Amino acid sequence: MGSFEALVNLLVVLTALSVAAERITNLMKLRRTDLSVRKPSEAEEKKRERSITFQAFVVGVFIALLVKANFFEILTHLDSPWETLGWVQVEGSRWVRSPSTAAWGTFLYTCVGCFLTGTALGFGSKFWHEVLEIVFEVR
């Protein structure tokens, strides 16, 4: 597998997950009345932006934990990073727990990887889509 293909696989996974995180963040933002100030002052606008950014970060981490998007594991399986997602795997007709839940050490390692992925998701789908476009142009 070429290095561009591996990079594209990584960016596709991050883009897809960030779209989900962004949609949930937007839903939450629309429901918050304190974020819909008609003509905010500069200080109010900065506070609003910080609040939305923090909310996007929290939602990104939540999505990454929900689907077990461990950044370290994704990087080691760039040929098919989507196969690393999930706390359980389907093998035939039975469900098998991910090895990430076998011990506290591996579980914490997975949580740190998910935290990193969630932080990356906080950049937003537009960012990852633009990076993906740049990679395709270079390719």
VEXPAZA-647614 format. One record per atom (N, C-alpha, C, O): residue in one letter; chain; atom name; x negated, y, z negated. Coordinates in steps of 0.2 Angstrom, whole numbers, always signed. Layout:
% residues N
vexdren, loti, voza, X, Y, Z
A, A, CA, X, Y, Z
...
This chain:
% residues 139
vexdren, loti, voza, X, Y, Z
M, A, N, -4, -6, +0
M, A, CA, +0, +0, +0
M, A, C, -4, +6, +0
M, A, O, -9, +7, -4
G, A, N, -3, +11, +4
G, A, CA, -7, +17, +5
G, A, C, -5, +22, -1
G, A, O, +0, +21, -5
S, A, N, -10, +26, -2
S, A, CA, -9, +31, -8
S, A, C, -3, +36, -7
S, A, O, +0, +38, -12
F, A, N, -2, +37, -1
F, A, CA, +4, +42, +0
F, A, C, +11, +38, -1
F, A, O, +15, +41, -4
E, A, N, +11, +32, +1
E, A, CA, +17, +28, -1
E, A, C, +18, +27, -8
E, A, O, +24, +28, -11
A, A, N, +13, +26, -12
A, A, CA, +13, +26, -19
A, A, C, +15, +32, -22
A, A, O, +20, +32, -27
L, A, N, +13, +38, -20
L, A, CA, +15, +44, -22
L, A, C, +22, +46, -20
L, A, O, +26, +49, -25
V, A, N, +24, +44, -15
V, A, CA, +31, +45, -13
V, A, C, +36, +41, -17
V, A, O, +41, +43, -19
N, A, N, +34, +35, -19
N, A, CA, +38, +31, -23
N, A, C, +39, +34, -30
N, A, O, +44, +34, -33
L, A, N, +33, +37, -33
L, A, CA, +34, +40, -39
L, A, C, +38, +46, -39
L, A, O, +42, +47, -43
L, A, N, +37, +50, -33
L, A, CA, +41, +56, -33
L, A, C, +49, +55, -32
L, A, O, +53, +58, -34
V, A, N, +50, +49, -28
V, A, CA, +57, +47, -27
V, A, C, +61, +46, -34
V, A, O, +66, +48, -35
V, A, N, +57, +42, -38
V, A, CA, +60, +40, -44
V, A, C, +61, +46, -49
V, A, O, +66, +47, -52
L, A, N, +56, +51, -49
L, A, CA, +56, +57, -53
L, A, C, +62, +61, -50
L, A, O, +65, +64, -54
T, A, N, +63, +62, -44
T, A, CA, +68, +66, -41
T, A, C, +75, +63, -43
T, A, O, +79, +67, -45
A, A, N, +76, +57, -42
A, A, CA, +82, +54, -43
A, A, C, +84, +55, -51
A, A, O, +90, +57, -52
L, A, N, +79, +53, -55
L, A, CA, +81, +54, -62
L, A, C, +82, +62, -64
L, A, O, +86, +63, -68
S, A, N, +78, +66, -61
S, A, CA, +79, +73, -63
S, A, C, +86, +76, -60
S, A, O, +88, +80, -63
V, A, N, +88, +73, -55
V, A, CA, +95, +75, -52
V, A, C, +100, +73, -57
V, A, O, +104, +77, -59
A, A, N, +100, +67, -60
A, A, CA, +104, +65, -65
A, A, C, +104, +70, -72
A, A, O, +109, +72, -74
A, A, N, +98, +71, -74
A, A, CA, +96, +75, -79
A, A, C, +99, +83, -78
A, A, O, +102, +86, -83
E, A, N, +98, +85, -72
E, A, CA, +100, +92, -70
E, A, C, +108, +92, -70
E, A, O, +111, +97, -73
R, A, N, +111, +87, -68
R, A, CA, +118, +87, -68
R, A, C, +121, +87, -75
R, A, O, +126, +91, -76
I, A, N, +118, +83, -79
I, A, CA, +121, +83, -86
I, A, C, +119, +90, -90
I, A, O, +124, +92, -93
T, A, N, +114, +93, -88
T, A, CA, +112, +99, -91
T, A, C, +117, +104, -89
T, A, O, +119, +109, -93
N, A, N, +118, +104, -82
N, A, CA, +123, +109, -80
N, A, C, +130, +109, -83
N, A, O, +133, +114, -85
L, A, N, +132, +102, -84
L, A, CA, +139, +101, -87
L, A, C, +139, +104, -94
L, A, O, +143, +107, -96
M, A, N, +133, +103, -98
M, A, CA, +133, +105, -105
M, A, C, +132, +113, -105
M, A, O, +135, +116, -109
K, A, N, +129, +116, -100
K, A, CA, +128, +123, -100
K, A, C, +135, +126, -98
K, A, O, +136, +132, -101
L, A, N, +139, +123, -94
L, A, CA, +145, +126, -92
L, A, C, +150, +126, -98
L, A, O, +155, +130, -99
R, A, N, +149, +121, -103
R, A, CA, +154, +121, -108
R, A, C, +152, +125, -114
R, A, O, +156, +126, -119
R, A, N, +146, +128, -114
R, A, CA, +143, +132, -120
R, A, C, +145, +140, -118
R, A, O, +143, +142, -113
T, A, N, +149, +142, -122
T, A, CA, +152, +149, -121
T, A, C, +146, +154, -123
T, A, O, +146, +160, -120
D, A, N, +142, +153, -127
D, A, CA, +136, +157, -129
D, A, C, +131, +158, -123
D, A, O, +127, +163, -124
L, A, N, +132, +154, -118
L, A, CA, +127, +155, -112
L, A, C, +130, +159, -107
L, A, O, +127, +160, -102
S, A, N, +136, +161, -107
S, A, CA, +140, +164, -102
S, A, C, +141, +172, -104
S, A, O, +147, +174, -104
V, A, N, +136, +175, -105
V, A, CA, +136, +183, -106
V, A, C, +137, +186, -99
V, A, O, +133, +185, -95
R, A, N, +141, +191, -99
R, A, CA, +143, +194, -92
R, A, C, +137, +199, -90
R, A, O, +134, +198, -85
K, A, N, +135, +203, -94
K, A, CA, +129, +208, -93
K, A, C, +125, +208, -98
K, A, O, +125, +212, -103
P, A, N, +120, +202, -99
P, A, CA, +116, +202, -104
P, A, C, +110, +207, -104
P, A, O, +108, +209, -99
S, A, N, +108, +209, -110
S, A, CA, +102, +213, -111
S, A, C, +96, +208, -109
S, A, O, +97, +202, -108
E, A, N, +90, +211, -108
E, A, CA, +84, +208, -107
E, A, C, +83, +203, -112
E, A, O, +81, +197, -111
A, A, N, +83, +205, -118
A, A, CA, +82, +200, -124
A, A, C, +87, +194, -124
A, A, O, +85, +188, -125
E, A, N, +93, +196, -123
E, A, CA, +98, +190, -122
E, A, C, +97, +186, -117
E, A, O, +98, +180, -117
E, A, N, +95, +188, -111
E, A, CA, +93, +184, -105
E, A, C, +87, +179, -106
E, A, O, +88, +174, -104
K, A, N, +82, +182, -110
K, A, CA, +77, +178, -112
K, A, C, +79, +172, -116
K, A, O, +77, +166, -116
K, A, N, +83, +174, -121
K, A, CA, +85, +169, -126
K, A, C, +89, +164, -122
K, A, O, +89, +158, -124
R, A, N, +94, +166, -118
R, A, CA, +98, +161, -114
R, A, C, +93, +157, -110
R, A, O, +95, +151, -110
E, A, N, +88, +159, -106
E, A, CA, +84, +155, -102
E, A, C, +80, +150, -107
E, A, O, +79, +144, -105
R, A, N, +78, +152, -113
R, A, CA, +74, +147, -117
R, A, C, +79, +142, -119
R, A, O, +77, +136, -120
S, A, N, +85, +144, -121
S, A, CA, +90, +139, -123
S, A, C, +92, +134, -118
S, A, O, +92, +128, -119
I, A, N, +92, +136, -111
I, A, CA, +94, +132, -106
I, A, C, +88, +127, -104
I, A, O, +88, +121, -103
T, A, N, +82, +130, -105
T, A, CA, +76, +126, -104
T, A, C, +75, +121, -109
T, A, O, +73, +115, -107
F, A, N, +76, +122, -115
F, A, CA, +76, +117, -121
F, A, C, +81, +112, -120
F, A, O, +80, +106, -121
Q, A, N, +87, +114, -118
Q, A, CA, +92, +109, -116
Q, A, C, +90, +104, -111
Q, A, O, +92, +98, -111
A, A, N, +87, +107, -105
A, A, CA, +85, +103, -100
A, A, C, +80, +98, -102
A, A, O, +80, +92, -100
F, A, N, +75, +100, -106
F, A, CA, +70, +96, -109
F, A, C, +73, +90, -113
F, A, O, +71, +84, -112
V, A, N, +78, +92, -118
V, A, CA, +81, +87, -122
V, A, C, +85, +82, -117
V, A, O, +85, +76, -119
V, A, N, +89, +84, -113
V, A, CA, +92, +80, -108
V, A, C, +88, +75, -104
V, A, O, +89, +69, -103
G, A, N, +82, +78, -102
G, A, CA, +77, +74, -98
G, A, C, +74, +68, -102
G, A, O, +74, +63, -100
V, A, N, +73, +70, -108
V, A, CA, +70, +65, -113
V, A, C, +75, +59, -114
V, A, O, +74, +53, -114
F, A, N, +82, +62, -115
F, A, CA, +87, +57, -116
F, A, C, +88, +52, -111
F, A, O, +89, +46, -111
I, A, N, +88, +55, -105
I, A, CA, +89, +51, -98
I, A, C, +83, +46, -98
I, A, O, +84, +40, -96
A, A, N, +77, +48, -99
A, A, CA, +71, +44, -98
A, A, C, +72, +38, -104
A, A, O, +70, +33, -102
L, A, N, +74, +40, -110
L, A, CA, +75, +35, -115
L, A, C, +80, +30, -113
L, A, O, +80, +24, -114
L, A, N, +86, +33, -110
L, A, CA, +92, +29, -109
L, A, C, +90, +23, -104
L, A, O, +92, +18, -104
V, A, N, +86, +25, -99
V, A, CA, +85, +20, -93
V, A, C, +78, +17, -94
V, A, O, +75, +13, -90
K, A, N, +74, +19, -99
K, A, CA, +67, +17, -101
K, A, C, +63, +18, -95
K, A, O, +59, +14, -92
A, A, N, +62, +25, -93
A, A, CA, +58, +27, -88
A, A, C, +51, +29, -91
A, A, O, +50, +34, -93
N, A, N, +47, +23, -93
N, A, CA, +41, +24, -96
N, A, C, +36, +26, -91
N, A, O, +34, +23, -86
F, A, N, +33, +32, -91
F, A, CA, +28, +35, -87
F, A, C, +22, +31, -85
F, A, O, +20, +30, -80
F, A, N, +20, +28, -91
F, A, CA, +14, +24, -90
F, A, C, +15, +17, -86
F, A, O, +11, +15, -82
E, A, N, +21, +14, -88
E, A, CA, +23, +8, -84
E, A, C, +24, +10, -77
E, A, O, +23, +6, -72
I, A, N, +28, +15, -75
I, A, CA, +29, +18, -69
I, A, C, +22, +18, -65
I, A, O, +22, +16, -59
L, A, N, +17, +21, -68
L, A, CA, +11, +23, -64
L, A, C, +7, +16, -63
L, A, O, +4, +16, -58
T, A, N, +8, +11, -67
T, A, CA, +5, +5, -65
T, A, C, +9, +0, -60
T, A, O, +6, -5, -58
H, A, N, +15, +2, -58
H, A, CA, +19, -2, -54
H, A, C, +21, +3, -48
H, A, O, +27, +3, -46
L, A, N, +17, +7, -45
L, A, CA, +19, +12, -40
L, A, C, +21, +8, -33
L, A, O, +24, +12, -29
D, A, N, +20, +2, -33
D, A, CA, +23, -1, -27
D, A, C, +30, -2, -27
D, A, O, +34, -2, -22
S, A, N, +33, -2, -33
S, A, CA, +40, -2, -34
S, A, C, +42, +0, -41
S, A, O, +44, -4, -45
P, A, N, +41, +6, -42
P, A, CA, +42, +9, -49
P, A, C, +49, +8, -52
P, A, O, +50, +8, -58
W, A, N, +54, +8, -48
W, A, CA, +61, +7, -50
W, A, C, +62, +0, -53
W, A, O, +67, +0, -57
E, A, N, +58, -5, -52
E, A, CA, +59, -11, -56
E, A, C, +56, -11, -63
E, A, O, +58, -15, -67
T, A, N, +53, -5, -65
T, A, CA, +51, -5, -72
T, A, C, +56, -2, -76
T, A, O, +56, -2, -82
L, A, N, +61, +1, -73
L, A, CA, +67, +4, -77
L, A, C, +71, -1, -80
L, A, O, +72, -7, -78
G, A, N, +74, +1, -86
G, A, CA, +79, -4, -90
G, A, C, +76, -7, -96
G, A, O, +70, -9, -96
W, A, N, +80, -7, -101
W, A, CA, +78, -11, -107
W, A, C, +79, -18, -107
W, A, O, +77, -22, -110
V, A, N, +83, -20, -102
V, A, CA, +85, -27, -101
V, A, C, +84, -29, -93
V, A, O, +85, -24, -89
Q, A, N, +82, -35, -91
Q, A, CA, +81, -37, -85
Q, A, C, +86, -43, -83
Q, A, O, +87, -47, -88
V, A, N, +88, -43, -77
V, A, CA, +93, -49, -76
V, A, C, +88, -54, -72
V, A, O, +86, -53, -67
E, A, N, +88, -60, -75
E, A, CA, +85, -66, -72
E, A, C, +90, -71, -71
E, A, O, +91, -75, -75
G, A, N, +92, -72, -64
G, A, CA, +97, -77, -63
G, A, C, +103, -75, -66
G, A, O, +106, -70, -64
S, A, N, +106, -79, -70
S, A, CA, +112, -77, -73
S, A, C, +112, -75, -80
S, A, O, +117, -75, -84
R, A, N, +106, -74, -83
R, A, CA, +105, -71, -90
R, A, C, +101, -65, -90
R, A, O, +97, -63, -86
W, A, N, +102, -61, -96
W, A, CA, +99, -55, -97
W, A, C, +93, -56, -101
W, A, O, +94, -60, -106
V, A, N, +88, -53, -100
V, A, CA, +81, -54, -104
V, A, C, +79, -47, -106
V, A, O, +79, -42, -102
R, A, N, +78, -47, -112
R, A, CA, +75, -40, -115
R, A, C, +68, -39, -112
R, A, O, +64, -43, -111
S, A, N, +67, -32, -112
S, A, CA, +61, -30, -109
S, A, C, +55, -31, -114
S, A, O, +56, -31, -120
P, A, N, +49, -33, -112
P, A, CA, +44, -34, -117
P, A, C, +42, -28, -121
P, A, O, +39, -29, -126
S, A, N, +45, -22, -119
S, A, CA, +44, -16, -123
S, A, C, +47, -16, -129
S, A, O, +45, -12, -134
T, A, N, +51, -21, -130
T, A, CA, +55, -21, -137
T, A, C, +52, -27, -141
T, A, O, +55, -28, -147
A, A, N, +47, -30, -139
A, A, CA, +44, -36, -143
A, A, C, +41, -34, -149
A, A, O, +41, -38, -154
A, A, N, +37, -28, -150
A, A, CA, +34, -26, -156
A, A, C, +34, -19, -157
A, A, O, +36, -15, -152
W, A, N, +33, -16, -163
W, A, CA, +34, -9, -164
W, A, C, +29, -5, -160
W, A, O, +30, +0, -157
G, A, N, +23, -8, -159
G, A, CA, +17, -5, -155
G, A, C, +19, -3, -148
G, A, O, +19, +2, -145
T, A, N, +22, -9, -145
T, A, CA, +24, -8, -138
T, A, C, +30, -4, -137
T, A, O, +31, +0, -132
F, A, N, +35, -4, -142
F, A, CA, +41, +0, -142
F, A, C, +39, +8, -143
F, A, O, +41, +12, -139
L, A, N, +34, +9, -147
L, A, CA, +32, +16, -148
L, A, C, +28, +19, -142
L, A, O, +29, +24, -140
Y, A, N, +24, +14, -139
Y, A, CA, +21, +16, -133
Y, A, C, +26, +17, -127
Y, A, O, +25, +22, -123
T, A, N, +31, +14, -127
T, A, CA, +36, +15, -122
T, A, C, +40, +21, -123
T, A, O, +41, +25, -119
C, A, N, +41, +23, -130
C, A, CA, +45, +29, -131
C, A, C, +40, +35, -129
C, A, O, +43, +40, -127
V, A, N, +34, +35, -131
V, A, CA, +29, +40, -129
V, A, C, +29, +41, -121
V, A, O, +29, +47, -118
G, A, N, +29, +35, -117
G, A, CA, +30, +36, -110
G, A, C, +36, +39, -108
G, A, O, +36, +43, -103
C, A, N, +42, +37, -111
C, A, CA, +48, +40, -109
C, A, C, +48, +47, -111
C, A, O, +51, +51, -107
F, A, N, +45, +49, -116
F, A, CA, +45, +56, -118
F, A, C, +41, +60, -113
F, A, O, +43, +66, -111
L, A, N, +36, +58, -110
L, A, CA, +32, +61, -105
L, A, C, +36, +61, -98
L, A, O, +36, +66, -95
T, A, N, +40, +56, -97
T, A, CA, +44, +56, -91
T, A, C, +50, +61, -92
T, A, O, +51, +65, -87
G, A, N, +52, +61, -98
G, A, CA, +58, +66, -99
G, A, C, +55, +73, -99
G, A, O, +59, +78, -96
T, A, N, +49, +75, -101
T, A, CA, +46, +81, -100
T, A, C, +46, +83, -93
T, A, O, +47, +89, -91
A, A, N, +43, +78, -89
A, A, CA, +43, +79, -81
A, A, C, +50, +80, -78
A, A, O, +50, +84, -74
L, A, N, +55, +77, -81
L, A, CA, +62, +78, -78
L, A, C, +64, +85, -79
L, A, O, +68, +88, -76
G, A, N, +62, +88, -85
G, A, CA, +64, +95, -87
G, A, C, +62, +100, -81
G, A, O, +65, +105, -81
F, A, N, +57, +98, -77
F, A, CA, +55, +103, -72
F, A, C, +61, +104, -67
F, A, O, +61, +109, -63
G, A, N, +65, +99, -66
G, A, CA, +71, +100, -62
G, A, C, +70, +96, -55
G, A, O, +65, +95, -53
S, A, N, +76, +95, -52
S, A, CA, +76, +91, -46
S, A, C, +73, +95, -40
S, A, O, +70, +92, -36
K, A, N, +74, +101, -40
K, A, CA, +72, +106, -35
K, A, C, +64, +105, -35
K, A, O, +61, +105, -29
F, A, N, +61, +106, -41
F, A, CA, +54, +105, -41
F, A, C, +51, +99, -38
F, A, O, +47, +99, -34
W, A, N, +54, +93, -40
W, A, CA, +52, +86, -38
W, A, C, +53, +86, -30
W, A, O, +49, +82, -26
H, A, N, +59, +88, -28
H, A, CA, +61, +88, -21
H, A, C, +56, +92, -17
H, A, O, +53, +89, -11
E, A, N, +54, +98, -19
E, A, CA, +49, +102, -15
E, A, C, +42, +98, -15
E, A, O, +38, +98, -10
V, A, N, +40, +95, -21
V, A, CA, +34, +91, -21
V, A, C, +34, +86, -16
V, A, O, +29, +84, -12
L, A, N, +40, +82, -16
L, A, CA, +41, +77, -11
L, A, C, +40, +79, -4
L, A, O, +37, +76, +1
E, A, N, +43, +85, -2
E, A, CA, +43, +88, +5
E, A, C, +35, +89, +6
E, A, O, +33, +88, +12
I, A, N, +32, +92, +2
I, A, CA, +25, +94, +3
I, A, C, +21, +87, +5
I, A, O, +17, +87, +9
V, A, N, +22, +82, +1
V, A, CA, +18, +76, +2
V, A, C, +20, +73, +9
V, A, O, +16, +71, +12
F, A, N, +27, +74, +11
F, A, CA, +28, +71, +18
F, A, C, +25, +76, +23
F, A, O, +23, +73, +28
E, A, N, +24, +82, +22
E, A, CA, +21, +86, +27
E, A, C, +14, +85, +28
E, A, O, +11, +84, +33
V, A, N, +10, +83, +22
V, A, CA, +3, +81, +22
V, A, C, +2, +75, +25
V, A, O, -3, +74, +29
R, A, N, +7, +70, +24
R, A, CA, +7, +63, +27
R, A, C, +7, +64, +34
R, A, O, +7, +59, +38
